Amino acid sequence: MRGVCRAGPEVSTGFSGRLPDELWDRIAPLLPARPVRRHRHPGRLPVPDRVALAGIIYVLRKGVAWRGVPRTVVGCSGVTAWRRLRDWTEASVWSRLHAALLGELRRADLLDIDDCAVDGSHIRALKGGDHVGPSPVDRARPGSKHHLIVDRHGTPLAVTLTGGNRHDVTQLLPRLDAIPSIRGLRGRPRRKPRRLYADRGYDFDKYRRLLWERGIKPLIARRGEAHGSGLGKVRWVVERTFAWLHQFKRLRIRYERRTDLHQGLLQLACSIICLRRLRATF
């Protein structure tokens, strides 16, 4: 993982009310078809999908409550945006969008999956719900944990959500399994790295053996040894990606009781980070 450029995509949390064309053009084909309106008594016109998506991204960036979405700025109410988030999450829109963007990055030679890094990050969970547990780093307050795997440039490959009391190493294999089939080039799609970097929290011989069985070389710092192993020079990219994710203010604290909705927002944020690697103008 040497020679990695430290300059990454700038994450802007501002919002002008206009959804970038590059994001909409990739999401629109993935959205489920809306039901045909009745000819008699058709009712109120539905809010356009593009406007509802702008409302979702407004909440993701600003971190406001759904009822706090300004209709004059976005063009729809927060309730409408939440309903579209629910429907599109259940239709697996965000996971398919993320996989498609990873394929674009691979086609553009901007993805290096040979060397990957993993880590976890705690967040508070104010409203409870599934995948919530006492956080060992926040005086046992209810919390959740983001588990992330990135390529050598810090591009997010997969992100998962668990309770705050889950050990990072227990999510190592599920995180690898969560990497989608990354296409973009002829031949077999890529689904696993060749080398995996991790900190001392993953120092278990059992998991080293499991990684070797999958054909992945584990490069994990060992507990009890003096600092200076050199792995920190290459693992910093995953910490930087956490900083990118948590610039989306809705992800700093978990407000959604439904795990799938918070997971959907995580995947949408990962997709935006991928898109910014493709197009620096977004």
N, C-alpha and C positions, 0 to 999 in steps of 0.2 A: 504493500500500500504506500510505498514511498513515491515521492514526486506528486502528491496530491495538491492541487491548487486550493489555497485556503479561501479564495474569493468565491462566495456563494451567492445565491439569489437573494436580493433584498426583499424582505417581507414588509409590505406596506399594509397598515391596518386602517388606512383611510377609506372612505366610501363616498363616491360621488353620485350614487343612485343609478349608474349605468353599468350594465354587466358587460365585460369585455367580450368581443365577438369570438375570440379564439377559444374561450372557455365554453361559451354557448354552442358553438359549432360542434364541439366534441360531445357535449352532454345531450343535445337535442335528439340525435338518432337513438339514444339509449332509453329515452323516456317511454313509459307505457302509453298506449293509445288511449285517448280520452273517449268516453261513451258518446255516441251520436245523440245530439239534442232532439227532443221531440218537436214535431211540427206544430202541434197544438199545445198550448200552455208550456212553452219551453222554459219559462222561469228566467232567473237572472243569468246574464252572461257570465261564464266562469272567468276567473282571473287568468290571463295568459301565463303559460308555464315559465316564460323568461322573467316575468315580473316576480312570480313566486320564488324563483331561484335567487333573484336579487335580494329578496327578503331573508332567505336562508343564509346567504353569505353576509348580509348585514349583521345578523345575530352572531354568526361565527366570528366575525372580526371584532365587533364592538363588545360582545359579551352581555348585551342587554337582555332583559326578560322578553319573552315572546310578545307579551302585551305591550311592551315598550317600543315596538317597531313603529317608526313614524310613517304613517300612510302617505303623507305629502312628499316624503323623500323617496320612499321605496315604490309606492304605487299599490300596495296591498296591505292588509292587516297581518299582524303576527300570527293570528290563529290560522289564517289561510296558508301562510308560509310553513307553519308547523305541520299542518295536514299534508302538504305536499312532501315535506321531509319524511313523514311517516310512510306515505304511499310509495315514494321512490326508494326508501330504505328497504321496505318489504319486497320491492321489485329488483333488488340487488343492483341498483343503478350505480352506486358509488364504487363498489368493488370492481364492476366491469369498466368503469371510467378509469380507475387507477391502473388496472391491467393494460388497458389500451394505451395509456400514456407511457407506461414502462416499455411497451413494445415500440413506441415511437422513439423513445430515448435510445433503445438498443439499435434501432435502424439508423439513427443519426450518430452512432458510435459515441454516445454520451453516457453509457451505462457500463460499469465495470463490476460484474457480479463475482469475479474470481475471489476478491477479498471483501469480506463483510465484517461488520461489527454489530454487537448487540448490547443492550442495556435496558434499564427500567427507570421509571420516574413516578413518584408519588404525587397524587392530587387529592384534595379534600372532596368529599361527597356530601353535600349539604342536605339532600333530600332522600337519602337512602336508596333502596332499590336493590336489584340483583348485582352481584359482583362488587359488593361493598364489604369492607372488614376493618377491624381496628388497625390503624396505621402504626407501625413500630417507630416511625420517625416523627410522629405528631401527637405524642402523648395518648395514644390509643383512640384518637378521634376517628369517626367513620371516614374512610377514604377508599380510593381505588388506585390502580396502578396502570400506567401505560407501558407496554413492552414493545420495543422497537428494534428492527433490524434494517441496516442501511448498507449500501454499497460503498466502495472506497471513496466516492465523492460526497457521501452523505445523503444520497438520494434514498428516500424511504421505500423499502421493498414490501414491508408488511408491518402492521401495528395491531396489537391485541389489547384487550382490557380485562383486568381481573380485580379481585378484592385487594385492598391495601396490605393485607397480611400474607399474601402469597409470596413465596420466595421466588426470586428471579429465575433460578435454575430450573424450577418446575415448568416454566413456560418456554424453555429453550427449544425443545422439539416441536411443540405446537406452533411456535413462531416460524420455524423453518417450514413446517407444513402449510402455513398461511401464505407463503410466497406464491403468487399466481404463476401460471405457465406464461413465461415472457417470450413472446414471439418477436417478429420484426425482421428476422433474417431467415434464410433458407436453412432447412435442417430441423432438428429437434428443438423445441422450446427449452429455455433454461429455467430450472426450478431450484437449484441449490448452488451455494458457493463452493470453491475449492479450499479456501482457508477461512476460518472464523476466529475473530478477535473478541476477547471478553475480559472483564476485570476479575478480581479475586472472589467475587460473589458466585462465580461459576466454577470454582475450583473443586470439582468432584471427579474422581477417576471414573466413576460409573458413566458420567455424561461424556467424558473424553472417549471412552470405549464406544459409546453409542454414536458419536460423531464419526469416529474412524470407520465404523460399520457402514455408515452412509457415504463413505468416500470423502469426508470432509476432514481436513487437518485442523485440530484444535490448537489455537494459540491463546492460552488462558494463563493469566498471571497466577502465581502460587501464593497461598497464604503463608505468613511467617517469614517470608524472604524480604530482604531489604528492598526499598523502592529503587527504581532505576533499571527495571527490566527492559525498558525501551518500548514496551507495548503502548504506553501512554502517548507516544508520538504518532500512533496510527489510530488509536481508539477515540481521539478527540472529535472525529467527524460525527459520531452518534450523539455526543453531547451538543454539538452545534445544531443538529437536526431537531433535538428536543427544544432548543431555544427558538428555532423557526416555528415549530408547532405551537409552542406556548405564547408566541406573539399573537396567535388567534385567541382572543381573550376568553371565548366561550370554552376553551379547552383547559384553561388554568385551574378551574374549579368545575367539578361535575355537578350540573344542575338537573340533567335528565334522569328521571327514575328508570326509564327504559334503557337497558344496556344497548340494544340495537341502535337506538337513536344517537347515543353518544358515540358508538362505534362508527355510525354513518358520518357524523361530523368529523371524526378523526380521518376517515378515508377521503372525505372531500378535501380536507386540509392537505393531506399527502398528495392528492391529485394537483392541487394548486401549486405546491412546491415543485412537483415534476414539470408542470407546464412552464413555470418560470425558468427552469433549466433549458427548456426548448425555446422559449421566447422571452428574452429579457425585458421586453417592453411591457409585459403584464405585471 
